[in-house]
């Protein structure tokens, strides 16, 4: 008779302070020359309470962007929001664009994506 013994050792590392970045809505449509907004939410994890600098890439040519609050400093274990405003140019490009929103803390960065459709 043989017996099989399996030992399982599980070690959980304590996660350090960190944050999340999310944006809503997932997609927006705007007429060329118009503007639209996204709500960017920065969430604190494990007591994170430092500033998070926000940036956005992937914008169409001749398009401007701004954040209502930048950097964002969420209270420990809570969230804080910033409004991303995207302003298109009447002579800018049309189509669907993937915007990457990046949050950069002191030692880590996180990204999220949203979709922007610019029509005539």
ABEGO torsion letter per residue (X at the ends): XBBBBBBBBBBBBBBBBBBBBBBOBABBBBBBGBBBBBBBBBBBBGGBABBBBBBBBGBBBGBBBBBABOBBBBBBGBBBBBBBBBBBBAABBBEBBBBBBBBBBAABBBBBBBBBBBBX
